[in-house]
């Protein structure tokens, strides 16, 4: 049997899909499992044992081999028995239909139900509005339709030897040691600026952690967040506060840094889910997003948010311009919560 798994398009969602992918692998142990995934998201699953093959798919890529027509050709050549659709987009259902897969399982929302053979319904309230069901559970419901045995809700990630080597080099250059506690900070996210906690707040928090807890502090970042990470270290103005801003960045490096941390303090973005997958304590700062959507069932997680009349709005930028949901969440309050972990 050959099964294509259409993976989520975001890093955090991909981590939350790991219980479903794990259950699928265990239930179809003798099948060939092919993951369809965006190239920049694929390192999230680096080192994992679940897929026999990966096909990179990015319909907006400048590389024609990654775009829709070429990928459909690759899938048709596999003669798929089944396509499991974790994303809810119309495009993913259309590609699955054109791939020739005999069975196609996913949610039927967005007018794509006619492209699927097995359609799941999204829970809605009396007014037809989607209910905030944890994404982990939504993905698991798809594989439960295939009678897959779900052993755990726990998310799971792995690092590669190259990831750990990159982290060793970075930690050595930054004066960090595996034998001492390191608190990792993460700001920003691909969703939009509304999720971000002010950089100056992170700087204040980092300095207090370094001064009062004895831990060292590392600001991690993606390529577009280098300046923010650099600014956190500068505003903290303490030799035990450093950043990855000048390192060679990768998802693998971020995973390895979070894996060896004593605590991650983060916005509601991808690296937050790295902590849950590696069983690292995590303190997440929520603003515009609803906590229920991304519940991870991590026993060492705490969530902080400042309630406002306009939230959670689920908008990538603050529609009112004041961003109070994040700006009124003070460094003092976050430090008090962090102390309980440390």
C-alpha angles and dihedrals in degrees: 000000000000119000127185116205114202102213125211120270098231130067096233093046090050091056090048088053093059096091089055094045091048091050091048092051093050094046094047098037094153096045127097106247115203120190119211106202144152112262095236092049096047096083087064087075094040112141094017119135100216109089127063091196140008127214115196115223128183114152091196096050122124087224108086091207089067096048129096102269095050094044092051087053091053092049094048090052089058092058093221123213094195143010120203111200115204096167116074097217125126090229093059091052092048092050090049091051093048091046089072094237106162095215123038121185127189146099115310097215125120095043094289099111094104089062093059132074094203115038127190122199123231114232111249136180127241090281094051094254117142114257117230101254116171110261091227089062094044091057092045091053088061094056092040086063085064091051092250115166110240110210099179146355089225116124116224137198137172137207127220127227088254091053092053093045090053090050092048090054094046093048091048093051091047096048096247124143132206088224097062131063116264123191112208122209125201126185134179128017142204092264094076144277094287089078093055123105111216113275091226089058090053089051092052091046093048092052093050092049091050094046101040108028103037092230124127119238129222123189109208123198148170123240093273092049100053094109093050092051091047090050092051091057092045094050092047088055094194128124091230093059114083138157142213090232094115097039129097098266129217140150088249091056091049091049093050092047093050092045092059096042127110091216139359120212109192150151119250094283140114100287089056087071092049088066094052091047092052094041092244117151110257135191111198124199110213127195124147098008129084112245093215094066095062103032108152102188088230110160093211098052132109128186126211126191139157111227116230130177091243098051157151084017098166089221123140091222128031105264091203096046097230099093090202094156088072104022093055091052096094130213089236091060093046092048091051090054092045092053090062089060095043 
